[in-house]
Amino acid sequence: MPDQENSVVVENLVKRFGTFVAVDRLCLEIRKGEVFGFLGPNGAGKSTTIRMLCGLLKPTSGRALVAGFDVARKPESVRQNIGYMSQKFSLYNDLKVIENLHLFAGLYSVPRDKLKERIEWALSMANLKGQENLITGTLPGGWKQRMALGCAVLHKPPVIFLDEPTSGVDPISRRQFWDLIHQMAEEGVTVFVTTHYMEEAEYCNRLALIFRGKMVALGTPSELKRDSMKGELLLIECEPLSKALEALQSAPDVSDAAVFGNALHLVVKDAAEAMPRMKQYLAGRAIAVNRIEQIRPSLEDVFVSLTTARDAAEEVKA
Amino acid sequence: MSLTRLLAVAKKEVVQILRDSRSLFIVVIMPATLMLLFGYGVNLDLKHMPIYVFDRDGSQQSQDLLKRFQSSEYFKVVKVVDGYPAIARALDDGHAKMGIVIPWDFSQRLRDGGPVQVQALVDGTDDNTANVLIGYAQAVVQGYSAQIQLDWLRQHGQSLQPAPLSVETRTWYNEDLESSAFIIPGVLALVMSVIGAFLTSLTIAREWERGSMEQLISTPVSAMEIMFGKLAPYFVLGMFDTMVCALIAIYWFHVPFRGSFVTLLISSALFLVVVLSLGFFISVIAKTQFAACQIALLVTFLPAFLLSGFLFAIEQMPVALQIITRILPARYYVSLLKKIFLKGTPTAMLYGELIPLAVFAFVLALLATRSFHKRLE
């Protein structure tokens, strides 16, 4: 039964390869028109999940509905309603831009009377007008990604899956690509995107953090930043940095310490209370503190904090 | 099955073939090259074999005999030597295939009416060639011997009695006994094997290797549409190459063509379906270009070359091998080719080959469609 509210519904989805559990009891509901980010390190199970949702891999157990169709039972109906960009650029490098577009228009059975209009649209969206006759393999990375997106949405699918669409693309192209994603979301398209770039995750409406096949957090970027940290965050600029890090990792009240740029981020229970104590603690070890203040955590802080917590918990269990 | 999707795949495949110089080479240059290679290079006829002669007699009669060797189209006297060591050396280093030694008392014993023996030293490395050469040498010597008897009878005023028995031979199908007429039609089977299995196994494995298959199967295109779309251009190319090869055979090498051209096309189409399906099946299983083309050569090209009756007659193979050839589609195709080209056998008498070939085509095509799934596992 098609779900009116949700474009993607995932219930207890599991994928095992032999004894390795790539995706472990995943549950998700993604609303129509949402830009949903799937964030996690390499090997966390992001691509496996996306491939199951596109009907390319059969789930070991559990259920997933995409655009109202069961991915295991009706993969062909799913495919007509999705656009998919695989992790590796996989259009045909030896074809011209226009030939790739015509190929995918044919594969998605774009009606003949709409063909010209759809291809024009894809070209202008990908900013490739006038480049139709270039051989795809000669395009720069950012252009290729935009073109792959253009090919994947020629049939106006209600849901698109993008597997690390911007890996290996320069920051400006990456920004342009995200503008495209938001443009499509505004038109009502649901976008499911995986990434391991933290700054990209900020562009998503909602995020799932996935780690070793399990979802460890779910929410809007600001919710995650507000709720998922076990404590508050302090920024300390001091010298020498490495000596300070070493000292702080074993300091009382500090649950986590990590280097961010030329400063340290500390996770503490109460920032206001900890600040003077930390200053004192470092001064006692001949470390000069240039700056210390409470900061709002970034997604990276949240992610590091959640994954180290998970690691610690697993170590205790083991 | 959607024609739009099938055509989209086929069109893309055609563009890729046209843009890839390697496949273009295989499609255009290779058939002609193979035809010329086998047409000129492989010659099973033994003619103008180099021989050395050592004439110890040096008489009129011994010269007469040597002239007969010289004028035979099977031999070419490359050197007259004056000792055994020279002959031995020539046989050793391959300058001669045979050495003829005429004894010192050759003319004397002929005059006395006694039996004379001419020695022939033969390089037996290649037993077949050696046997044939011995036969030719005996024929030359017997011819001379008969001439001498005839002369003697005439001198003694007697007429020649006709020999009571003789064989009157007439060769059918390949009247001039040219081995090229026997070999060239079979080259088509080799060409088909390369185009069909080798090329297609590469093109599909390439999609897996480059990751484009993942993108392709994420679209609504069905497994059948991918298969037919990818194979259709190769089918057309294969049929085109069949015609090119047939025309080269007929007009360049003057191989007789006596059968029906339609039957040739039907047979070739069936064999193409066989090799295309095999190539597709192999690439689905192998998934890398290297493995796929190795396997494709092993299961199509080699049997077509060695066991199809293309060069080596199946009837002369050991029984076990003969039985194995029955499961080789190439055997039936080569047999069809030879019958259509040389014999002009009516199509109604070709069912012994056409039916097995059709069964192979059907079963392998089914196997190919069943083997390919739109999943990554």
Contacts between the chains, C-beta under 8 A, distances in Angstrom:
chain1	res1	chain2	res2	distance
A	51	B	376	6.2
A	54	B	218	5.1
A	55	B	218	7.7
A	55	B	374	7.8
A	56	B	214	6.7
A	56	B	217	6.5
A	56	B	218	6.2
A	56	B	374	7.7
A	56	B	375	6.4
A	56	B	376	4.9
A	57	B	375	6.7
A	57	B	376	5.5
A	57	B	377	6.3
A	58	B	375	6.5
A	58	B	377	7.0
A	75	B	374	7.3
A	76	B	220	5.9
A	76	B	222	7.3
A	79	B	218	6.3
A	79	B	219	6.0
A	79	B	220	4.6
A	80	B	220	4.5
A	82	B	218	7.5
A	84	B	215	7.2
A	84	B	218	4.0
A	85	B	215	8.0
A	86	B	211	6.3
A	86	B	214	4.8
A	86	B	215	5.6
A	86	B	218	7.2
A	88	B	211	4.4
A	88	B	214	7.9
A	89	B	211	7.9
A	90	B	210	6.7
A	90	B	211	4.0
A	90	B	212	4.6
A	90	B	214	5.9
A	90	B	215	4.2
A	91	B	212	7.0
A	91	B	215	6.8
A	92	B	12	6.8
A	92	B	16	6.9
A	92	B	212	6.0
A	93	B	210	7.8
A	94	B	16	5.8
A	94	B	19	5.3
A	94	B	20	6.7
A	95	B	12	6.6
A	95	B	15	6.1
A	95	B	16	7.0
A	95	B	19	7.8
A	99	B	12	6.9
A	99	B	15	5.8
A	102	B	8	7.2
A	102	B	11	7.6
A	103	B	8	5.4
A	103	B	9	7.7
A	103	B	11	7.4
A	103	B	12	4.7
A	104	B	8	8.0
A	104	B	219	6.9
A	105	B	8	7.5
A	106	B	4	5.5
A	106	B	5	6.0
A	106	B	7	6.6
A	106	B	8	2.4
A	106	B	9	7.7
A	106	B	11	7.4
A	107	B	5	5.5
A	107	B	8	5.4
A	107	B	9	7.5
A	107	B	216	7.4
A	107	B	219	4.1
A	107	B	220	6.9
A	107	B	221	4.8
A	108	B	219	6.0
A	108	B	220	6.5
A	109	B	2	6.1
A	109	B	4	5.3
A	109	B	5	6.3
A	109	B	220	7.0
